[in-house]
Amino acid sequence: MNIYQDYIQEIEERKSQGLHPKPIDGAELLSEIIAQIKDSENAHREDSLKFFIYNVLPGTTSAAGVKAKFLKEIILGESNIAEITPSYAFELLSHMKGGPSIEALLDLALGDDKNIAKQAAEVLKTQVFLYEADTDRLKAAFNEGNEIAKELIESYAQAEFFTKLPEAPEEVKVVTYIAGEGDISTDLLSPGNQAHSRSDRELHGLCMMTPEAQAEIKALQAQHPDKSVMLIAEKGTMGVGSSRMSGVNNVALWTGKQASPYIPFVNIAPIVAGTNGISPIFLTTVDVTGGIGIDLQNWVKKVDAEGNVIRNENNEPILEEVYSVATGTVLTINTKTKKLYNGDQELKDISKSFTPQKMEFIKAGGSYAIVFGKKLQTWASNILGIEIPTVYAPSKEITKEGVGLTAVEKIFNKNAVGLAPGKVLHAGSDVRVEVNIVGSQDTTGLMTAQELESMAATVISPIVDGAYQSGCHTASVWDKKAQANIPRLMKFMNDFGLITARDPKGEYHAMTDVIHKVLNDITIDEWAIIIGGDSHTRMSKGVAFGADSGTVALALATGEASMPIPESVKVTFKGDMKAHMDFRDVVHATQLQMLQQFGGENVFQGRIIEVHIGTLPADQAFTFTDWTAEMKAKASICISEDDTLIESLEIAKGRIQIMIDKGMDNHLQVLQGLINKANKRITEIKSGEKPALTPDSNAKYYAEVVVDLDAIVEPMIADPDVNNEDVSKRYTHDTIRDLTYYGGDKKVDLGFVGSCMVHKGDLKIVSQMLRNIERQNGKVEFSAPLVVAAPTYNIIDELKAEGDWELLEKYSGFEFNDNAPKGAARTEYENMMYLERPGCNLCMGNQEKAEKGDTVLATSTRLFQGRVVEDSERKKGESLLASTPVVVLSAIIGRIPNIEEYKAAVEGIDLTTFVPSIKELVTVGH
């Protein structure tokens, strides 16, 4: 059977699932299809034509190379296909987005046939995905006096690829659809357990919400064919929890419009909204697709005659509806007045949805075209020696005289691209910045690879200091899906220039370390900007932004990111931490105390949390920065004392050296370069030439939170509150309770110590607790399963050297084996300890899960419905989040302990305690 027949068989199999043919990305299959098109008598010719025209992925896929070559043959008259005229071939090339298509068009534009050259130039004027090889050809031709090259460069300087696009519509009619009440996690739009199918967009689209919801959306579209369906988070925020380009892709697939008639299942322009707006990372992803995200504020806090907030018996603000967006409501979005209307009634000013920059994204069909367009315009203007014509909206620049800089403002000013010398920008300014470190994770990596192909990128930007492709989200189970996807991903990323967790050649041991931990180690400068394909890209050095797979691709390809400088909230500490408390309790208490201090308003949402952690090394401080994703912050920055930062950098150097010793460095010696940079940074700090980053003493913050350590007297638990009568209060991370609330009798079905929230100290706590309980009771018996997953291999190596791993092995009923990894996810658990492979494990929800309906107590960050545990018919699954000692003790006794039991169990154990810095960590005199 030949490859085409294999494809036909696959099409039949997909048809049974209600799916269309899978888009073609391989050269071998497309070459066979072209051979059948050329054969006028071939029985498959008609289908082959359709596949060739409508079902080939663009960009730099190997299929795109074959397609571009054939279209060039048709234009030159070397192949004569009745159904594809030369002018139609040009049209098809214009939709191929770069790479081989640009090469073919340049061949034609710079060729000898003037008529063909002119047509090719007209297509090239619409293209923006040009790379150095392309612009070098144009520059060389221009210098040789080529008229077409001159015409093209002049067009690029005027940005005609943008100016000649149709304007964004003034009015957008929408019909509403309530996707859920309360915060909507991206898990609802793109479930973690379906991560394996994300690169197959049509198949993955079937997992959005429920089949019933999909049918309801289709019914609304049938009733309102002239309107877009707007997905809404009623009484909540849309898109919390993860970055999920796949979530936005799914929304666009169901409610958006097709980007090109010749590119299957790539839709753009989704419209999403939330009572409390859109999660910052998710909103960036909406911009990638030229969509619209709206902060509805259709429910507000009820106030009395004096303006005081009215509260219920639980002391929570009572909300009242300002206007209805119930499913089926027809509304009008006016992009000119920047307001939302119901008929003639003005409902809301939505100016934030239509900044000049966002209007450009909508016009261009997404933010990539703007980023590449600006680079191309700058290049062309430089070639012509002219000032860059004003085409794009000027970047918003805010400078406040006499006001100092926060830490994030300092980092953005240092890394800004194209900023006038001496210019200093404050929060709210739009900035292009260079990105130092980039991370791609494995369940979104295939999409990042697709995005890189679609923007015709073939090699990592030389200005990126280091980039890493993880294998942690698929570490738990090496099943057929992982075996099919992960090696392919690792080869692509390794070829592209990333350090990869798995060696495509198989020469070094696979490293399934949690991506955030690796990025935290390879960040060797607290002035760095990090972009990572996961919402928990929250480093304790530098400022890190979790991002969708597309933004990660953009950072890898260009070494840049564009965003406004965020506002900051300053967090400092006072008082003393009790000996029996763990730092995780401080993290939870920060959220609780912040909400208490600001009357229930989450001042962290969408802002930078500048935490003056001072004395905690990077590993432990990461517990705080990691959790800031759950605080709904845009990012977090740690302010450290000089000695603490040096200690963190020395640890990072050691971890990077381990990666080098394994053989993970590439031909560019990226990892060695990071060690060299770390050594330079340490020298700067020690000499006083450039101390650790601190904000200015007169910096301006949106708010300041002071965490009272004296007030933290019991372990704190984040509770999903699954039975709250108010649906909007369920599955948020804002319900923080102490042990006493549970009365010592809440049953725990499974404990989980793992994910990026734990460090080496947590694993030592596990072993010390087992030793404690053995000494107190004579033996250790588990009343519930305890799953333990170290985040990194080096932690296990260190625990082995220090004798802790041996104790963990003694009490475990299962220990991972890299030589024989699990081929299927565990569905049932025994009351024993499981030592699982380093990686995300239960936290990710795409491989391992607890048994349905379980009450899980975990150190992780995920309490969303269905993520760690699904509901059963008998009860709702719930994932409560707590410190390591609370989780371990709960698994042993089978319930959440009371405070006396807890204190006895941790007696004499060195918990992750925290003594706040006694210094004021600011720069004076700025």
FENLIN-V603911 format. One line per field, one symbol per residue. ss: DSSP state (A for helix, B for strand, O for the rest). phi: phi as a letter, one per 30 degrees, with the letter a starting at -180 (. if undefined). psi: psi as a letter, one per 30 degrees, with the letter a starting at -180 (. if undefined). A space follows every 10 residues. Layout:
BEGIN
ss=???
phi=???
psi=???
END
This chain:
BEGIN
ss=OOAAAAAAAA AAAAAOOOOO OOOBOOAAAA AAAAAAAAOO OOOOAAAAAA AAAAOBOOOO OAAAAAAAAA AAAAAAOOOO BOOBOAAAAA AAAAOOOOOA AAAAAAAAAO OOOAAAAAAA AAAAOOOOOO OAAAAAAAAA AAAOOOAAAA AAAAAAAOOA AAAOOOOOOO BBBBBBBBBB BOOBBAAAAO OAAAAAAOOO AAAAAOOOOO AAAAAAAAAA AAAOOOOBBB BBBBOOOBBB OOOOAAAAAA AAAAAOBBOO OOOOOOBBOO BBBBOOOBOA AAAAAAAAOO OBBBBOOOBB BOBOOOOOBO BOOOOOBOBB BOOOOOOOOB BBBBOOOOBB BBOOBBBBBO AAAAOAAAAA AAAAOOAAAA AAAAAAAAAA AAAAOOOOOO OOOOOOOOOO OOOBOOAAAA AAAAABOOOO OOOOOOOOOB BBBBOOBBBB OAAAAAAAAA AAAAOOOOOO OOOOOBBBBO OOOOOOOOOA AAAAAAAAAA AAAAAAOOBB OOOOOOOOOO OOOOAAAAAA AAOOOOOOBB BBOOOOOOOO OOBBBBOOAA AAAAAAAAOB BBBBOOOBBB BBBBOOOOOO OOAAAAAAAA AAAAAAAOOO OOOOOOOBBB BBBBOOOAAA AAAAAAAOOO OOOOBBBBBB OAAAAAAAAA AAAAAAAAAA AAOOOOOOOA AAAAAAAAAA AAAAAAAOOO OOOOBBOOBO OOBBBBBBAA AOOOOBBBOO OOOOOOAAAO OOOOOBBBAA AAOOOOBOOB BBBOOOOOOA AAAAAAAAAA AAAAAAAOOO OOOOBBBBBO OOAAAAAAAA AAOAAAAAAA ABBBBOOAAA OOOOOOOOOO OOBBBBOOOO AAAOOOOOOO OOOOBBBBOO OOOOOOOOOO OOOOOOOBBB BOOAAAAAAA AAAOBOOOAA AAAAAOOOOO OOOOOOOOOO OBBOOO
phi=.ddddedddd ddddedcicd edecbcdddd ddddeddddd cddcdddddd dddcbcddic dddddddddd ddedddidbc cedbdedddd ddddccikie ddedddeddc ddddddeddd dddddccbdc cedddddddd ddddiddddd ddddddddhd dcdddddddd bbdbbdbddl ciecddddda eedcedcedc edddedcdhb eddddddddd dddbdcbcdc dbcdhacdid jadheddded ddddbcbdda dcbdiccbid bbaaecicee dddddddeci cbbbcdhdbb ddbdediddd cddcicedcb ddacbeejdc bbccdddibc bcicddcadb eddbdedddd ddddikdedd eddddddded ddddicdded bdedddbcbc dicdcddddd ddddcdcidd eidbccejdd bcbdccbbbc cddceddddd ddddcidbbd dddddabbcd bddcddbccd ddddcdeddd deddddkddc dcdedidcde ccededdddd dddcadcdcb bbdadcdbdc bibcbdbddd dddddddcib bbaddddbcd cbbbibdddd cceeddddde dddddddchj dddddibdcc cddiccdeed deeddedddd diddabbccc deddddeddd ddeddddedd ddjddcddhd dddddddddd dddddddidb deebdddcdc cdabccdcdd dccbecbdcd hdceededcd hcccccbcee ediibddcca cbcliddcbe eddddedddd deddddciac bccbdbcbbd dbddddeddd dciddeddde cccbbebddb decbddcbbc daccccdekd heddicbdbd deidcccbdd ccbdeiddbc dcddaddbcc cadedddddd ddciaddddd ddeddceidd dddbcddddd dbccjc
psi=kleeeeeeee eeeeefggll kkkkfkeeee eeeeeeefjf fkfgeeeeee eeefhkkabg leeeeeeeee eeeeefgfkj jefjleeeee eeefgfgabe eeeeeeeeeg afjeeeeeee eeeeffkfik aeeeeeeeee eefggkeeee eeeeeeefhf fefglklkke kjklkljjfl kakjkfeefi kefgefgefi eeeefffkcl eeeeeeeeee eefifglkkj kkjkhakkhl eleieeeeee eeeefalkek fgjkgjlahl jllkegakke eeeeeeeegg akkkjehfkl kklaffgkkk lafggkkkkk kelkhkkfkk lkkjfefhlk kjbfkkekkh effhleeeee eeefglfeee eeeeeeeeee eeefhlkjkj elkkkkkjkj kgkakleeee eeeegkkgkk kfkkklkfkk kklkkekkkk lfffeeeeee eeefggkfkk kffkekkkjl gefgeejiae eeeeeeeeee eeeeefglkk ekjffgflkk jgkkeeeeee efjgkfglkk kkhkfgiilg kakkkkllfe eeeeeeefgl lklkklllkk klllakkkfg llfeeeeeee eeeeeefghf kjffkglkjj kifdfkleee ffeeeeffef fglealkkjl leeeeeeeee eeeeeeeeee efgflaffhe eeeeeeeeee eeeeeefgei lkklllfglk lelkkjkjff fjflkkkkkf hfgkejeffl glgfjkllee efgggjkkfk kjjaafflae eeeeeeeeee eeeeeefflk kkflkjkkjk fleeeeeeee fgfeeeeeee gkfkkljffi lkfkkkflkl ilkjjlkkae bfeeffdkll kkfljkklfa fjglkfdekl llfelkkkjk kaleeeeeee eefglkllee eeeefgkfkj lilkjlkflj ilkkg.
END
